[in-house]
Every structure is written in structure tokens, then in C-alpha cells.
Amino acid sequence: MSRYWNSRTKGLDPYVPGEQPRDRKFIKLNTNENPYPPSPRVTEAVQKVLEGKNGAGEDLRLYPDPACTELRKAAARNLGVKPTQVFAGNGSDEVLAFAFAAFFESRSETHTTGGCLPVLFPDISYSFYPVYARLWDIPFTEIPLTEGFVIDPDDYRRPSSGVIFPNPNAPAGRVLESKVILSLASYLEALGKVLIIDEAYIAFGGESVLPALNDHPNLLVIQTLSKSASLAGLRVGFAIGCEDLIQGLCRIRDSFNSYPVDRLAQAGAAAALNDAGYYAAINSRIAAARQRVSSELKKIGFTVIPSYANFIFARPSRISGTEFFLRLRDRGILVRRFDRERIADYLRISIGTDAEMDIFLEECRNILKEI
């Protein structure tokens, strides 16, 4: 700890991303990246920005469109909403951070609210949620998942400053039906609270709640192009909701950084959104590979949680999760392990190409044979 840090900085427990090694070549199944390249339209669009009108890249000297107008129009067409219902940011992580600041009460606001209720989210979920809550000084309560790692919406029918969870959830990959989510949205709407559904993995399974957006003014949906559109390197995400919610996010953004999404990212993301057919094809391949690998892991003794995302959550037999993780790493394969009591023996396995998953399965069989 540095003596120059303030108390907020000292009190943070930052998010730890998946390992990104540079010392050797690995099969990376640890960060939920899409294993297939983005649409060729993306690179064409980015190249046009780099060249500029006169071939000198002159556009890069200018600030990007702060409203992300063309990008939001492309997203609106793709998602079946109005551009005024779309907010764009640097990946869903930034959008989520803005949403925590905009909609959940911090302790510093208790003098105006008469009390500070916690935001609610699952105990096993995206581990950035408690990080954001601590950053903005928002009290939070982690609601335990069931034994099968399922979110029970009834557990969230209690006093709060709002609710957030992913659907499909991470790292388990389970999904909730839209009707139960919308029932919770109605409950929270009566209390004047926001429900945020993080749909980072919705392209790989499950049913989006977007079609019901206009019936639930307190419902905010957050999506990203990092996984579904192979654009983790460009960092573009969206929030979709009623205009009141979008304006709240704009107020936070414009109090922080009014030019968050750069020109290259705006152009590439818009091009990706305009090539939905390309992504439907590659994401179907990922879903098919997920089912195949899940089945094969069960055959060799793994406990596999049913997943609707682009990853599998599984526990090996006859060996700890830590030991299996290390043995895979020694063989040049990276997966993700979380050091939490309920899930310490589970591994989150991102879906790679068919060839990568064949190698992964073969090495899993070899490890189990060795023990």
C-alpha cells in the first residue's frame, strides 16, 4: 500500500482478469473469447477509418462522435429498438460501471434517501459486481444460488436499491426463462427500482428479455460484442432500456468521459452489427461444440452444469480442481478456476475451435488415466 493512496483506493479489491501469458503458446480456454475471427466487414470498416478521406488517416486527429450515433443506429436496427433506447460504451464492463453509479444508492446518498438499501446480485456470478459496488460505495447483498447453481428470482423479492444478474449466469452458464425475469421486473417496478439483466452470453443460448423492454420501464439490458461478435479487442458494449434509463447513463458518462468509444471501435462495431448472418453461423458452431464437449466430459466422469453460454462449468472426478487446472496448464491449455469455497473444484472452460476442443478432451482423458 502506498502512503499516497486515498482511503477509497486502499479499500478496493480489484477484479482479476483471466491469465494472458506471453511466455509460451497456449490453447486459451480461460477468457471466453470467441475462437473465430470477426466478420470481414469489420476489418474493412476499420481500414476506411485508418485511411481517412484523403488516404492519410486524417480522421484520427478528430474526436469521435460522443453520441456514437451511427453505432447506436446499427444496434437499434439489430436489436429491434429505437436509437434513443441504446447507450454505447467501452465494452459492457464500462457500461456496467456507469449503471451501478446511475441506479444503485451509495452510502453518501443516505441523507437524502433516509436509508441505504443494498443492491442484490448472486453470490456466484460475474465477479466484477462487488468490485463496482465497493468502488461507488454501494452496499450489496450476495444472494446464494441453489445447490444446482440456479438463480431463484423469488430470493430477490426483498427490500433493495435494485437487482442485477447475468442471464445466462456466469461462471455456471445456467439460464432463466424470460417470464420469471419479467415477473421480478414488475415487482421491482412497483418499488421504483431497476432490474439490470447482463446478457453478455445471450447469443449462445437462452431467450433475451429485449422484446418486453417497452412494457418494463425499469428494465435495463446490457450486451457486449466481445463474445458474440469476436470483438474483445475493440471493447464495445451496450445498454438498452427506456429513454429515462439511457439518459441516466449519459449523465454519468458525461460527468466522467464524454468521448468513451473511439472512431475505430465505433466503425468496427457498426459493421459487425450489420452482418448478423455471419455471427449467427459461427455462434451456432460454438453452441454445437459446447454440447459435444459437455457430453464427452460426462462420459469420462466430469460433473457438468448445463450451459447456455460459450463456456462449460465442470468438475473433474478423482482429482481436485486446482490439480486438474495445473496439469492442463503444464500441457499448454489454459482454463479458468475460481478460488471460492463452493466452486473451488470446478473449472470454467471456454469453447474454442473444434480442433482446440479435441486437444482439450484428449488431454483430459490422459490426465484421468494418469491418476
C-alpha positions in Angstrom: 0.0 0.0 0.0 1.3 3.4 -0.9 1.0 6.2 1.5 -0.2 8.4 -1.4 -3.3 6.3 -1.9 -6.6 7.7 -0.5 -8.8 5.5 1.6 -11.0 4.6 -1.4 -8.0 3.2 -3.3 -6.8 1.3 -0.3 -10.2 -0.3 0.3 -10.7 -1.6 -3.2 -10.4 -5.3 -4.0 -9.8 -5.1 -7.8 -11.2 -7.6 -10.3 -8.6 -10.1 -11.6 -9.0 -11.0 -15.3 -8.1 -14.3 -16.8 -4.5 -15.1 -17.4 -3.0 -13.7 -20.6 0.5 -15.3 -20.7 3.2 -14.2 -23.2 6.0 -16.7 -22.3 4.7 -19.6 -24.4 1.9 -20.6 -26.7 -1.3 -21.9 -25.1 -4.7 -23.0 -26.1 -6.6 -20.3 -24.4 -9.9 -21.5 -23.0 -9.9 -19.2 -20.0 -11.3 -15.8 -21.0 -14.5 -16.6 -23.0 -13.2 -15.1 -26.2 -14.8 -16.1 -29.5 -12.4 -18.5 -31.2 -13.4 -17.3 -34.7 -12.3 -14.1 -36.4 -14.8 -11.2 -36.8 -16.7 -10.5 -39.9 -14.6 -9.3 -42.8 -16.8 -6.2 -42.8 -15.2 -5.2 -39.5 -11.7 -5.0 -40.8 -12.9 -3.2 -44.0 -14.7 -0.6 -41.8 -11.7 -0.1 -39.6 -9.4 0.2 -42.6 -11.6 3.0 -44.0 -11.2 5.0 -40.8 -7.4 4.5 -40.8 -7.2 5.7 -44.4 -9.4 8.7 -44.0 -11.0 10.7 -46.8 -7.6 11.5 -48.3 -5.8 8.4 -47.5 -3.8 10.0 -44.7 -5.7 8.8 -41.6 -6.7 12.4 -41.0 -9.9 11.4 -39.2 -7.9 10.1 -36.3 -6.9 13.7 -35.3 -10.6 14.4 -34.6 -12.5 13.3 -31.5 -15.1 10.5 -32.1 -18.8 11.2 -32.2 -19.6 11.4 -28.4 -23.1 10.2 -29.0 -22.0 7.1 -31.1 -24.8 8.0 -33.5 -24.2 5.5 -36.3 -23.2 2.8 -33.9 -26.4 3.2 -31.9 -28.5 3.2 -35.1 -26.9 0.0 -36.2 -27.5 -1.5 -32.7 -31.1 -0.3 -32.7 -31.8 -2.0 -36.1 -30.2 -5.2 -35.0 -32.0 -5.3 -31.6 -35.4 -4.0 -32.7 -35.4 -0.9 -30.6 -35.1 2.9 -31.1 -31.7 4.6 -31.2 -32.8 6.6 -28.2 -33.1 3.4 -26.2 -29.4 2.5 -26.8 -26.3 3.6 -24.8 -22.8 2.6 -26.1 -19.6 2.3 -24.1 -16.2 0.7 -23.9 -17.3 -2.9 -23.5 -20.1 -4.0 -21.2 -17.7 -3.5 -18.2 -17.7 0.3 -18.6 -21.5 0.3 -19.2 -22.0 -1.8 -16.0 -19.8 0.6 -14.0 -21.9 3.5 -15.2 -25.1 1.6 -14.4 -24.0 0.9 -10.8 -23.3 4.6 -10.4 -26.5 5.7 -12.0 -29.1 3.5 -10.4 -28.0 2.0 -7.1 -27.8 4.1 -4.0 -24.4 4.7 -2.4 -23.9 5.4 1.3 -23.2 9.0 0.6 -26.8 9.5 -0.6 -28.4 8.2 2.7 -29.0 11.8 3.9 -31.5 12.2 1.0 -33.0 8.8 0.8 -33.5 8.1 4.5 -31.6 4.8 4.4 -29.3 2.9 2.1 -30.7 -0.4 0.9 -28.3 -2.9 -0.8 -28.1 -3.8 -4.4 -28.7 -7.6 -4.8 -26.8 -10.0 -7.0 -25.9 -13.7 -6.9 -23.1 -15.0 -4.7 -21.7 -16.9 -7.6 -21.8 -14.6 -10.6 -19.7 -12.1 -12.5 -17.0 -11.1 -10.0 -16.9 -7.5 -11.2 -20.2 -6.8 -9.5 -18.8 -6.5 -5.9 -15.9 -4.5 -7.3 -18.2 -1.9 -8.8 -20.3 -1.8 -5.6 -17.2 -1.1 -3.5 -15.9 1.5 -6.0 -19.1 3.5 -5.8 -19.6 2.8 -2.0 -22.8 0.9 -2.7 -23.9 -1.7 0.0 -24.6 -5.1 -1.5 -26.0 -8.4 -0.6 -25.0 -11.6 -2.4 -27.9 -14.0 -2.8 -26.9 -17.6 -2.7 -27.6 -19.7 -5.8 -29.3 -23.0 -5.2 -27.4 -26.3 -4.9 -27.5 -26.6 -8.7 -26.2 -23.1 -9.2 -29.6 -21.7 -10.3 -30.8 -18.2 -9.6 -34.2 -18.2 -7.8 -35.9 -14.9 -8.6 -38.1 -15.2 -5.5 -35.0 -14.7 -3.4 -34.7 -11.2 -4.8 -38.2 -10.1 -3.7 -36.9 -8.2 -0.7 -36.1 -4.5 0.0 -33.2 -3.3 -2.1 -31.9 -0.5 -4.2 -32.1 -2.7 -7.3 -31.1 -6.1 -8.7 -28.5 -7.2 -11.2 -27.6 -10.6 -12.6 -26.4 -12.2 -15.8 -28.6 -14.4 -18.0 -27.1 -16.8 -18.8 -25.3 -16.5 -15.5 -21.5 -16.8 -15.2 -19.5 -18.9 -14.5 -22.1 -21.7 -14.3 -23.8 -20.9 -17.6 -27.4 -21.6 -16.4 -30.3 -19.6 -17.9 -33.6 -18.3 -16.6 -36.8 -18.1 -18.7 -37.9 -14.6 -19.7 -41.3 -14.9 -17.9 -39.7 -15.3 -14.4 -37.3 -12.4 -15.1 -40.2 -10.2 -16.2 -42.2 -11.1 -13.2 -39.3 -9.9 -11.0 -39.1 -6.7 -13.1 -42.8 -6.0 -12.4 -42.2 -6.5 -8.6 -39.2 -4.1 -8.7 -41.1 -1.6 -10.9 -43.8 -1.2 -8.2 -41.0 -0.3 -5.8 -39.4 2.2 -8.2 -36.2 0.0 -8.5 -34.2 -1.0 -11.5 -33.6 -4.6 -12.7 -30.4 -5.0 -14.8 -30.0 -8.1 -16.9 -26.5 -8.7 -18.1 -26.9 -10.6 -21.4 -23.2 -10.9 -22.3 -23.8 -14.6 -23.4 -27.3 -14.4 -24.8 -26.1 -15.1 -28.3 -25.2 -18.7 -27.4 -28.4 -19.7 -25.7 -31.4 -18.6 -23.8 -34.1 -16.0 -24.6 -33.4 -12.3 -24.4 -35.8 -10.1 -22.5 -35.4 -7.3 -25.0 -38.8 -7.9 -26.7 -40.5 -6.9 -23.4 -38.5 -3.8 -22.9 -41.3 -1.3 -23.6 -43.5 -3.0 -21.1 -41.0 -2.6 -18.2 -39.6 1.0 -17.9 -37.3 -0.2 -15.1 -35.6 -3.0 -17.1 -32.1 -2.3 -18.4 -30.4 -4.9 -20.6 -26.7 -4.9 -21.1 -25.0 -6.7 -24.0 -21.4 -6.8 -25.4 -19.8 -7.5 -28.8 -16.7 -9.0 -27.1 -18.0 -12.6 -27.2 -20.8 -12.8 -29.7 -19.1 -10.7 -32.4 -15.4 -11.6 -31.8 -14.6 -8.1 -30.9 -13.0 -8.4 -27.4 -10.1 -6.3 -28.8 -12.3 -3.4 -29.7 -14.3 -3.1 -26.4 -17.8 -2.2 -27.3 -20.9 -2.8 -25.2 -24.5 -1.5 -25.0 -27.2 -0.8 -22.5 -30.8 -1.0 -23.9 -33.7 0.4 -22.0 -36.3 3.2 -21.8 -35.1 6.7 -22.6 -35.1 7.7 -18.9 -32.6 5.0 -18.0 -30.4 5.8 -21.0 -30.4 9.5 -20.1 -29.2 8.5 -16.6 -26.3 6.6 -18.1 -25.5 9.6 -20.3 -25.3 11.9 -17.2 -22.8 9.6 -15.6 -20.7 9.2 -18.8 -20.7 13.0 -19.4 -19.5 13.6 -15.8 -16.6 11.2 -16.4 -15.6 11.0 -20.1 -17.8 12.3 -22.9 -15.8 10.5 -25.6 -15.6 7.0 -24.4 -15.8 4.9 -27.7 -13.1 5.7 -30.2 -13.6 6.0 -34.0 -12.1 2.6 -34.8 -14.3 0.8 -32.3 -17.5 2.7 -33.5 -16.8 1.8 -37.1 -15.9 -1.8 -36.5 -18.8 -2.5 -34.1 -21.4 -0.9 -36.5 -20.0 -3.2 -39.3 -20.3 -6.2 -37.1 -23.9 -5.4 -36.2 -24.7 -5.1 -39.9 -23.5 -8.7 -40.5 -25.8 -10.7 -38.2 -25.8 -13.7 -40.6 -22.1 -14.2 -40.3 -22.2 -14.3 -36.5 -25.3 -16.5 -36.3 -23.3 -19.1 -38.2 -20.1 -19.0 -36.1 -22.0 -18.8 -32.8 -24.1 -21.9 -33.8 -20.8 -23.7 -34.2 -19.8 -22.7 -30.7 -23.1 -23.9 -29.2 -22.8 -27.2 -31.0 -19.2 -27.6 -29.8 -20.4 -26.8 -26.2 -22.9 -29.6 -26.4 -20.4 -32.1 -27.8 -17.7 -31.3 -25.3 -20.2 -31.4 -22.4 -21.3 -34.9 -23.4 -17.7 -36.1 -23.7 -16.7 -34.7 -20.3 -19.7 -36.5 -18.7 -18.5 -39.8 -20.3 -15.1 -39.5 -18.6 -16.6 -38.7 -15.2 -16.9 -34.9 -15.0 -19.8 -33.3 -13.3 -21.1 -30.8 -15.9 -23.5 -27.9 -15.3 -26.0 -27.4 -18.2 -24.6 -24.3 -20.0 -26.2 -21.8 -22.4 -23.1 -19.7 -22.8 -19.9 -20.0 -24.7 -18.2 -21.9 -21.9 -18.7 -25.0 -19.7 -18.6 -25.2 -15.9 -17.4 -28.7 -14.9 -15.8 -30.6 -12.0 -13.3 -33.4 -12.6 -13.5 -36.7 -10.8 -10.9 -38.3 -8.6 -8.8 -35.1 -8.6 -9.1 -31.5 -7.2 -9.9 -28.6 -9.5 -6.6 -27.0 -8.6 -4.6 -30.1 -9.6 -6.5 -30.6 -12.8 -6.1 -26.9 -13.7 -2.3 -27.1 -13.1 -2.0 -30.3 -15.1 -3.8 -28.8 -18.1 -1.6 -25.7 -17.9 1.5 -27.9 -18.0 0.1 -29.3 -21.2 -0.4 -25.9 -22.7 -4.1 -25.5 -22.1 -5.5 -22.6 -20.0 -8.9 -22.8 -18.3 -10.3 -20.6 -15.5 -10.6 -21.6 -11.9 -12.2 -19.5 -9.1 -10.8 -19.8 -5.6 -14.2 -19.8 -3.8 -15.4 -22.4 -1.4 -18.5 -23.7 -3.3 -16.8 -23.7 -6.7 -13.1 -24.3 -6.0 -13.2 -27.7 -7.7 -15.0 -26.5 -10.8 -13.3 -25.3 -14.0 -14.7 -22.8 -16.4 -13.8 -24.0 -19.9 -14.3 -21.5 -22.8 -15.3 -23.1 -26.1 -12.5 -22.9 -28.7 -12.4 -24.2 -32.2 -13.3 -27.8 -32.9 -9.6 -28.7 -33.2 -8.7 -27.0 -29.9 -11.6 -28.8 -28.1 -10.4 -32.1 -29.5 -7.0 -31.5 -28.0 -8.5 -30.4 -24.7 -10.6 -33.6 -24.5 -7.7 -35.8 -25.3 -5.6 -34.2 -22.6 -8.4 -34.5 -20.1 -8.6 -38.3 -20.8 -4.8 -38.5 -20.4 -4.8 -36.8 -17.1 -7.5 -39.1 -15.7 -5.6 -42.1 -17.0 -2.5 -41.0 -15.1 -4.3 -40.9 -11.8 
